[in-house]
């Protein structure tokens, strides 16, 4: 059945869509965009996606940062770019190609927090200094 389909390889993949959506000369530049992938996706690897996004040479708002869920587990990593409307790339930890199927809670959390502008990097508590450790012991 699949032999009848004429496949062609497009080296740019879907990159052209994001170029058009973030073209400041067009009215489409007002769209806020989230592109997310599973970090164990065997079909579209994370590093390939990051490669074409970085090739766009968009200025970074925030470099790759870890985000965690409310229970403290790792949600994944994200980067934000300073483009018209806003562009966020995020990975979802331990998710394959179909992120909501493999990690539904993490997918929901990521999308919900992105929509609410509450996706923030995880900043671990600093280790206690030696004086504090001595006083506690």
C-alpha positions as CSV (number, residue, x, y, z in Angstrom):
1,X,0.0,0.0,0.0
2,X,2.7,2.5,0.9
3,X,4.7,1.7,-2.2
4,X,2.2,3.7,-4.2
5,X,3.1,6.9,-2.3
6,X,5.7,9.2,-3.9
7,X,7.8,10.5,-0.9
8,X,10.2,13.3,-1.4
9,X,12.7,14.5,1.2
10,X,12.5,18.1,2.3
11,X,15.7,19.1,4.1
12,X,14.0,22.1,5.7
13,X,11.1,20.0,7.1
14,X,8.6,22.3,8.7
15,X,11.1,25.1,9.2
16,X,9.5,27.3,6.5
17,X,6.2,27.4,8.5
18,X,7.9,29.0,11.5
19,X,9.8,31.4,9.3
20,X,6.5,32.6,7.8
21,X,4.7,32.7,11.2
22,X,7.5,34.9,12.7
23,X,8.0,37.2,9.7
24,X,7.7,40.7,11.3
25,X,6.5,42.1,7.9
26,X,3.4,39.9,8.0
27,X,0.4,40.0,10.2
28,X,1.1,36.3,11.2
29,X,4.0,37.6,13.4
30,X,1.5,38.1,16.3
31,X,1.3,34.3,17.0
32,X,2.9,32.9,20.1
33,X,4.3,29.5,19.2
34,X,5.2,26.4,21.2
35,X,7.2,23.6,19.5
36,X,7.7,20.6,21.7
37,X,9.2,17.1,21.3
38,X,9.7,14.0,23.3
39,X,13.3,13.6,24.4
40,X,13.3,9.9,23.4
41,X,11.6,10.4,20.1
42,X,13.2,8.0,17.6
43,X,11.4,9.6,14.6
44,X,12.2,13.3,15.1
45,X,15.2,13.5,17.5
46,X,15.4,16.5,19.9
47,X,18.8,17.6,18.7
48,X,17.6,17.6,15.0
49,X,14.7,19.9,16.0
50,X,17.0,22.1,18.1
51,X,19.4,22.2,15.1
52,X,16.9,23.7,12.7
53,X,15.5,26.1,15.3
54,X,19.0,27.4,16.1
55,X,19.8,27.7,12.4
56,X,17.1,30.4,12.2
57,X,19.5,32.6,14.2
58,X,16.7,34.0,16.4
59,X,17.9,35.9,19.5
60,X,17.5,33.9,22.7
61,X,15.4,35.2,25.6
62,X,16.3,32.2,27.7
63,X,18.8,29.5,27.0
64,X,18.1,25.8,27.6
65,X,16.6,25.5,31.1
66,X,15.1,22.7,33.0
67,X,11.5,22.8,34.2
68,X,10.0,20.6,36.9
69,X,6.5,19.5,37.8
70,X,4.8,20.3,41.0
71,X,5.9,17.0,42.5
72,X,9.6,17.8,41.8
73,X,10.1,15.4,38.9
74,X,11.8,16.6,35.7
75,X,9.4,17.8,33.1
76,X,12.0,18.5,30.4
77,X,13.9,21.5,29.1
78,X,12.9,24.6,27.3
79,X,14.3,27.6,25.4
80,X,12.6,30.8,24.5
81,X,13.4,33.1,21.6
82,X,12.9,36.8,21.1
83,X,10.8,36.8,18.0
84,X,7.5,38.5,17.0
85,X,4.8,36.8,19.0
86,X,7.2,34.6,20.9
87,X,8.6,31.2,20.2
88,X,9.3,28.5,22.8
89,X,10.9,25.1,22.2
90,X,10.4,22.5,24.9
91,X,11.4,18.8,25.3
92,X,9.3,16.5,27.4
93,X,11.3,14.0,29.5
94,X,10.8,10.3,28.8
95,X,8.4,11.0,26.0
96,X,8.5,9.5,22.5
97,X,7.1,10.9,19.2
98,X,3.5,11.1,20.5
99,X,4.2,13.2,23.6
100,X,0.6,13.3,25.0
101,X,0.3,9.5,24.5
102,X,3.6,8.7,26.3
103,X,3.6,11.4,29.0
104,X,0.0,12.8,29.2
105,X,0.5,14.6,32.6
106,X,3.8,16.2,31.5
107,X,2.3,17.3,28.2
108,X,-0.7,18.8,29.9
109,X,1.5,20.6,32.4
110,X,3.8,22.0,29.8
111,X,1.0,23.3,27.5
112,X,-1.0,24.7,30.4
113,X,2.0,26.5,32.0
114,X,3.1,27.8,28.5
115,X,-0.4,29.2,27.8
116,X,-0.5,30.8,31.3
117,X,3.1,32.2,30.9
118,X,4.1,30.3,34.0
119,X,6.7,28.0,32.4
120,X,9.8,29.0,34.4
121,X,13.2,27.4,34.9
122,X,14.0,25.2,37.8
123,X,16.4,26.9,40.2
124,X,17.7,24.5,42.8
125,X,18.2,25.8,46.3
126,X,21.8,26.8,47.0
127,X,23.8,24.4,49.1
128,X,24.0,25.5,52.8
129,X,27.3,27.2,53.6
130,X,29.7,25.5,56.1
131,X,28.7,27.8,59.0
132,X,25.0,26.8,58.6
133,X,26.0,23.1,58.4
134,X,28.0,23.4,61.7
135,X,25.1,25.1,63.4
136,X,22.7,22.5,62.3
137,X,24.8,19.6,63.5
